[in-house]
């Protein structure tokens, strides 16, 4: 996925997504100078940052634990928008 795709999904700017990559908050890789993000890493990040009272830290579908990641970097408004999104 491109930063633009993620930004559209999260209703933020592509620059915000790029800054999160630079800060190490989002796993990414480069193809030349272009930033690319794996969909499973985006989903994992969303699960970590939009947890509810009924959620658990176990992300067994990805084989990782939520506690191993960096801080979210999203504003409270961005987190609220993500929580309201229907599951795909």
C-alpha positions as CSV (number, residue, x, y, z in Angstrom):
1,X,0.0,0.0,0.0
2,X,1.1,3.5,-0.6
3,X,1.0,6.3,2.1
4,X,-1.8,7.8,0.0
5,X,-3.9,4.6,0.3
6,X,-3.4,4.5,4.1
7,X,-4.1,8.2,4.4
8,X,-7.4,7.8,2.6
9,X,-8.3,4.8,4.8
10,X,-7.5,6.8,8.0
11,X,-8.8,10.1,6.7
12,X,-5.5,11.9,7.3
13,X,-2.8,13.3,5.0
14,X,-0.2,11.1,3.3
15,X,2.4,13.3,4.9
16,X,1.2,12.2,8.3
17,X,1.6,8.5,7.3
18,X,5.1,9.3,6.0
19,X,6.1,11.0,9.3
20,X,4.8,7.9,11.2
21,X,7.1,5.8,9.0
22,X,10.0,8.0,9.6
23,X,9.4,7.9,13.4
24,X,9.3,4.1,13.3
25,X,5.7,3.9,14.3
26,X,4.6,2.1,11.1
27,X,6.6,-0.8,9.6
28,X,7.4,-0.1,6.0
29,X,9.8,-0.8,3.2
30,X,11.1,1.2,0.2
31,X,11.0,0.6,-3.5
32,X,13.7,3.0,-4.6
33,X,12.6,6.2,-2.9
34,X,8.9,5.2,-2.6
35,X,7.4,4.1,0.7
36,X,5.3,1.0,0.7
37,X,3.3,-0.5,3.6
38,X,2.1,-4.1,4.0
39,X,-1.7,-4.4,4.6
40,X,-1.2,-6.8,7.5
41,X,1.0,-4.2,9.2
42,X,-1.6,-1.5,8.8
43,X,-4.3,-3.8,10.2
44,X,-2.0,-4.8,13.1
45,X,-1.4,-1.1,13.8
46,X,-5.1,-0.3,13.7
47,X,-5.8,-3.2,16.2
48,X,-3.2,-1.9,18.6
49,X,-4.4,1.7,18.5
50,X,-8.2,1.2,18.4
51,X,-8.7,-1.4,21.1
52,X,-11.9,-1.5,23.0
53,X,-12.7,-2.7,26.5
54,X,-13.4,-6.2,25.1
55,X,-10.3,-6.4,23.1
56,X,-7.2,-8.4,24.1
57,X,-3.5,-7.8,23.4
58,X,-3.3,-11.0,21.5
59,X,-3.0,-10.6,17.8
60,X,-2.6,-14.3,17.1
61,X,-3.8,-14.0,13.5
62,X,-0.6,-12.2,12.8
63,X,1.6,-14.1,15.2
64,X,2.6,-11.1,17.2
65,X,1.8,-9.3,20.4
66,X,0.6,-5.8,20.6
67,X,3.0,-4.8,23.4
68,X,6.0,-5.0,21.0
69,X,5.1,-1.9,19.0
70,X,5.9,1.8,19.2
71,X,3.4,4.4,20.4
72,X,0.4,5.1,18.2
73,X,1.1,8.7,17.0
74,X,-2.5,9.2,16.2
75,X,-4.6,12.1,17.6
76,X,-7.6,11.3,19.7
77,X,-9.8,12.4,16.8
78,X,-8.0,10.0,14.4
79,X,-8.4,7.1,16.9
80,X,-12.1,7.9,17.3
81,X,-12.6,7.9,13.5
82,X,-10.9,4.5,13.2
83,X,-13.1,3.1,16.0
84,X,-16.2,4.1,14.1
85,X,-15.2,2.4,10.9
86,X,-17.0,-0.8,10.1
87,X,-14.9,-4.0,9.9
88,X,-14.0,-5.1,6.4
